[in-house]
Amino acid sequence: MKKIAIFGSTGSVGSSLLRIIKDDRKNFKIELLAANKNYKKLIKQAKFFNVKNIILTDYNSYLIATKLLKNTKVKVFKNFDSLNKIFDINKKIDYTMCAISGFQGLRPTLDIIKFTKTIAIANKESIICGWNLIKKDLNKYKTFFIPVDSEHFSIWSLLDNNKNDNLEKIYITASGGPFRKLSLKKFKNISIKDALKHPNWSMGKKITIDSATMMNKVFEIIEAKKIFNLDYSQLEILTHPKSYLHAIVKFNNGLSKLLVHDTNMIIPIFNSIYFNTNKKLKSKNIDIETLNNLNLKKIDNIRFPIIKILNNLSNEDSLFETIIVSANDKLVKLFLNNKIKFTDISNILLKISNTTEFKKFRSIKPRNIEEINNLSNYVSLKIDTMSV
């Protein structure tokens, strides 16, 4: 029986993982489920899967859950400082899914590494801002890492233990979002409703806006660079409207591999937990029509100017990535609150990334989580003082 933990179990990735193992419960023992506020869904999950430990990081939700579960065997914890009360470093659990969104996912990710044999990470901010800290602990505690994002899982699968010195270039794909063909003259009038209409994927508001600006692909390039220890010159974005092809890996021996699957996150999540097994997943037949017309094109920097941020990035891990993530988070919130225009997200972000104050962070490596969190908070406050 596989012992597992799920951080962010009430979100889309966590819920998808629970749906996957629902019919295979005899082979899994869930030691811990964690969420932020959604105590109702978390309690329901805990009861269904007979989970004895849950974490709710929102204090009010924690208090409510504690009362509701008072006469049960379920232990309710209010933060991730309790992990050492739940797990034993000498008896590692088999698998942990880290799917807490935002910066708040970094500390739990680092804290669980020593307690788990395998860690699957579906949190962009953790990898982008704290990869050097994560990698250090992965090596220290000999924990196996699997990326869950569809593009990075595809690359990871295609490499199949190939060494990076045999790798020439990696291409990741982007659908182009809802504005792939929109007249450039109409960009200044894009509404929140327009930006939330992703043609292929059903996602949360934040990531949907990131897909519309193409910031999501900037993040994925940064992630791929860090996870696979590459230079930015070895990575490129191609638009692919159908979102069927996820990655192409070109090797220096003349071979190239590509990976396709339906626009369904169940596939990488399923393969992360059933890695190295013969477990079957029922899926659709190969889409021959789409394969015959992949319609791959190089990214349009005029339509998606936010891509230019990649030119400001260093090949070394740095705090500059935290600035980019924090500034984008803040600007997307401002847009969703109708405080700025859609085009302001790219324009202001490029302006910030080119300021002398922040460019100096390209040569400063993150030393700890506090440094990352403090800088993130400063960037957010800085944008508040700007005339946006």
N, C-alpha and C positions, 0 to 999 in steps of 0.2 A: 504494500500500500504506500503510495506516494504522499508524503507530508508536504503541504504547501501553505503559502500565505498570499493574500491579495491586498495590495494597498490601492485604494481607489476602487473598491468593489462595486460601488453604486454608480460609477461612471460608465461610459460606453464600452471601454476596453474591459474593465473588470466584470461588467454584466455579461459581455460576450463570452468571456472565459468561463463564467459560471454556467452559461447555457451549454457550452461545449461539454463540460464534465458532468452535467445534470444526469445524463443517461449512463454515466460510467462511474457513479459514486462509489461503487465497491472498491475501486482502485485508487481513491483519493481520500485523504483525511485533511480537511482544512483546519489548520491550527489557529489562524488569525484572519479576520476581515477588518479592514480599516476604511473609514470615510471621514468627511468633514462634517456636514450638517444633516444629511438625509438619514436620520435615525430610524424612520419607519421602514424604509427599504432595507437598511442594514439589519435591523432586527428580524425582518421577514427572511432575509438570506441566511442569517445565523440559525434560525429555527429550522429552515428547510434542510440545510446541510449539516445540522447538528454541530455547530461551531461553538467552542467553549470560551473563546477570547475575541473581543471586539475593541476597536479604538475609534473614538469620536473626538476630533480635535476642536470642534466648536463647543465651547464650554456649556452653553445652554442646552445643546443637543445631548451632550454627555450627561448632564443632570437629569434630563427627561428619561433617557435610556436607562440610567441607573435605577430610577424609580420603577419603570416598567418591568425591569428584569430582576427586581429585588428578590423575588422568591424562586429564582431559577439558578441553574448551575453556570450560567454565562457570566464571565467576568468582564466588566466594562472599564476601560482605561481611557484617560483624557489626553494622552500624548504618547509619542514614540519613545520617551525616556523609559517606558515600561517594558521595552523589548527584552531586557535581560531578566525580567520576571517571567516571561512567557517562554523564552528559548534558552537552550544550553549550547554554548559555543563548542562543546565537545560532542554534541549530538546534533549535527546540522540537519535542518529540514532539506527536502529535495529541491524545492522550486519556489521562487518568489516572483510575483508579478508586481512591478512598480509602475502604477498608472495614475499617480496623483499629478494633476496638472499644475503648472506654474512653478515658481521658485520654492514653494513650500514642499515640493517633492524631493528636493536635493538632500536635505538632512536625513529623512527616513531611508532614502536609497543608500546613503553612506552607512547608516546605522545597522541596516539588515545584512549587509554583505558578509560580515563575519559569521552570521548564523545560518547561511544558506549555501547549498552546493551549486545551485544555478540561479542566476538572476536575469529576468527578462525586463528590459526597461522600455517603457512607452512614454517617457517624459522628456521632451526636447530640451527644456531648460536645464535639467540635470546634466545632460551630455554636453550641451553647448557651453555652459558656464563653469561646470565643475568636473570635466572629464579627467583632468590630471589628478584630481583627488580621488575620483572613482577608480581610475586605472591603478593607482597606487594601492588601494585597498583590495582590488580584485587580485592583484599579484601577491599581496601580503597574506591573504586568507585562502588563496588558491580557489577562488570562486569563478565558475564558468559564466560567461556573459553572452546573452542573445539579444540583439536589437529587435524590436517588435514593429516599428514603423515599416510600412509595406516596402518602401524603397530600400531601406537599409537591411531588412530581412532578405530581400531579393538579392542584394549585393553579397551579403554574407553567405547565402545559399550558393550563389554562382561561383564564389571564390573556392569553396569546398577545400579548405586547407592549402590552397595555392599561396605561395609566398608572394609578398608584395613586390619583390624584385622581378617577378614574372608578369607584373601587371603594368599595362601601358596607360590606359585611360578608362574612366567610368562615366557613363551617361545616365542621368536620372531624368525621369519624364514628369511633365506638368500638363494638366489638361488645358491650361490657359484660362480656366475659370469662366465666369459669365461675361467677361469683356474682351475675349479673344478677338472678336470681329467688330466690336463697337467702334464707331467713328471717333477719332481722337478729339474732335471738336465737342463731342458729347460728354467727355470724361468729367468736365467741371460741374456737370449737373447730375452726377451719379448719386442716387439716394441710398439710404440704408437698406431699404427693401430690395433694391436692385443688386446691391453687393452681397446680400445673403442668399441669392439664388444660384447656388453651385449646380452645374449641369450634371455632375456624376455622383458626388458623395453627399451623404447626409451627416453633417457634423455640427458641433457647437458654434455659436456666433463668432467667437474669437478666431478660431482656426479657419472658419469660412471667409472672414475678412482677410486673413493672412493669405489665403489661397487666391483671393481676388486681386490683391496687390502684387502677388508672387513672393511675398516675404516668407511664406511657408517653404518655398524652394531654396531661398537663401539659407534658412535654418537647416534644411536637409543637406545642403552642400557642406555647411560647417560641421554637422554631425558626421557625415561620411568622411570628411577630412580627418576628424579626430579618431573615430572608431577604427578606421582602416589605415591610419598613420600615413596619409598621403599629402602631397602638395596640392594647392588649389589649382595649379596648372593641369593636374590629372583629372579634374572633374568638370563636367559640363551639363547644362540643362537643355533638354529638348522638349518642345511642346508636342503633345500627343493627345488630341481631343477626346479619345475614347477611354483613357486611363486603363488600358488593358495591358500594355507593356510597361513594366515598372523600372527596369534597369537593363543596361547593356554593359558588359565588361569586355574590354579589348585587351588581350594579352600580347606580349612582345614576341610570341612564337607564330603570329599570324592568325591565331584563333580568336573568335569573338563568341561570347555567349549572351543570350538574352533570356529574360524570365517574364512570363505572362501569367496573369490570373485575373479573375473577375474582380470588380470593384467592391470587395467585401473583406473587411478586416478580420473576419472569422478565420480566413486562410492563414495569414502569418501568425495569429494568436494560437490557432490549433497546432501548427507546426512547431511553435516554440515550446509548448508543453508536452507534445508527443515526439519531440526530437529524438532521433535514433531508435524509433520504434516502427512497427509495421501497421500502426493504427490507420484505418482508412477514413477519409472524409468524402462524403457524397458531394459532388460538384458538377457544374455544367460541362457539356462537351466543349471542345476547342472551338473558339469563334473564328472560323476560317475567313468569313467576310471581313472582319476587322484586321486579321493578319494580312490579308491581301491589300489593305489600305491603311497602314499605320499612320500615314500623314505626319511624319516626323519633320519638325522644323527647328532651326536655331531660335533661341529666345530673342524677342524684339525689345531692345533696351529703351526705345522711345515709348513704346506702349507700357512697358513695365520698368520704369527708371530705378525702382528700388533695388534691382539686380546690381546696380553700380556699386552698392555697398561692399560687394565682394572684393572690389579693387582696393579697399582700405584695410583689408584683413591681413594679419601676419600669419605666417606658417607655423608660428609658435603659439602654444596656449597662452592666452592673456585675458586680462580683465576687460579688454575692449569688447569682447563678446557679450559680457554682462550689460554693458552700456547699450548695445544694439538691441538686445532682448528687452531690457527695461523700458527704453524709449519707445519701442514699437508697442509694447503692452499698454503704455500710457496713452499713446496716440490713437490706438484702436478704441480704447475706452472713450476718449474724447469724441471720436467719430460716431460711435454707437449712441452717445448721449447728445448727438446733434450740435456739438461745440465747434467742430472743424469739418472741412470738406474732405471727400474721399482722396482727392489728389494731394491734400495737405499731409497725409500720412507719409507718403514717399518724400515729398519736398522737405518737410521738417526733419525727417529721419536722416536724409542725406546731409542736411545742413549741420545737424548735431554731430554726425560721424566725421565731419571735416573740421570741427572746431579744434583749436590748439589745446584747449582745456582737456578734451577727451582723447585726442589722438595719442597723447603721451602714454595712455594706458595700454597701447599695443605692445609695449615692451615690459609690462608688469605682469608676472604670472600669479594666479590666485594661490594664496597660501592656506586659506581656510574658508569656511562657510560664512563666518562673520564679515569678512572682507567683501565677499560677493553680495551679501544682503545689505550691507551699509552703502555700497556703491549703487546698488539698485534703488534704494530709497532716495539717495541723493539725486539721481537722474530724474526720478519721478517729480521731486520737488523743484528741480531746475526747470522742467517743462512747465510747471505751474506758474513760474515767474516770467516765462517767455510770453511775448505777445503773439499767440497763435490764432 
